[in-house]
Amino acid sequence: MTKKSRTTAQPGFDRKDVYTRVTDRIISDLEKGIRTWLKPWSVAHTAGRISKPLRHNGTPYQGMNVLLLWGEAMDRGFVAPIWMTFKQALELDAHVRKGERGSLVVYANRITKTETNEQGEDTEREIPFMKGYTVFNVEQIEGLPAHYYAKPENPLPLSERIDSVESFMVNTQAVIHHGGNRAFYAPHRDAIQLPPFEAFKDKESYYATALHELTHWTKHERRLERDFSAKRFGDQGYAREELVAELGAAFLCADLGITPEIRDDHAAYLGHWLEVLKEDKRAIFSAAAHAQRAADFLHGLQPNNQAVEVAQDDLVAA
């Protein structure tokens, strides 16, 4: 049996309800033309560059919890990236201020159940489960050690930051061609096509686009074998894969310290994503899980890569 969570589930938490709550929130944003996963990049961040939300011990959240906490930080004006439970604050001799409202994150895992079949043989069956629990931003907590409130150091100079992304791309050994006026991944050639570097309005736009296409590149059968059975532009399979690539690029941009740009040619996908999300309340959870796997796969291709610690909380089944 899998390890038990050390956190406290939200009172009255219902698995179906959290799918609905989260999906409805993202649908509301998309109907306004806002992409929830890009919102943190659209405003000044007084505490330094945007990064993934962090647990009290500095471990980054992954997958769906990144989207949940990015959205909470934007809606409520938090600039600090660190979150913790009520109990974790108490263990640090601190306390959540009276009247503060917590934020939802989800914990997903599997339990193994042994069953006896008709032949009297024991068989094991994995049963997925999910529950929610509450965390608070450190700006809602008083009495924490000083380093929890410290602003992060200034990011590397722009040139160094972009050079590191260039190295990240090269280390994947993906085939990338430049030319034309379209950016896409061609599965039959297993190659990425990008417009010339100088065709982009700035460096960030180029690298954010390249990371989007690299996320598509991970779907190949020799890599993650991700297949949503897309038949044509705009169908559900196509929309689901584009959503994975959008989220994967956002996660990678956060990891690599660059600011993603909203591509004008992706505005056409908003309607298709809305159709998918309205029909399937679990679609955004699945897309986030696939996107995190893609990001982790690309990080795994880097030399001297250190395995990313992924807490069980973030393992929402795709």
Secondary structure by P-SEA (a helix, b strand, c coil): ccccccccccccccaaaaaaaaaaaaaaaaaacccccccccccccccccccccccccccccccaaaaaaaaaaaaccccccccccaaaaaaacccccccbbbbbbbbbbbbbbbbbccccbbbbbbbbbbbbbccccccccccccccccccccccccaaaaaaaaaaaaaaaccbbbbbccbbbbbccccbbbbccccccccaaaaaaaaaaaaaaaacccccccccccccccccaaaaaaaaaaaaaaaaaaaaabbbbbbccccccaaaaaaaaaaaccaaaaaaaaaaaaaaaaaaaaccccccccccccccccc
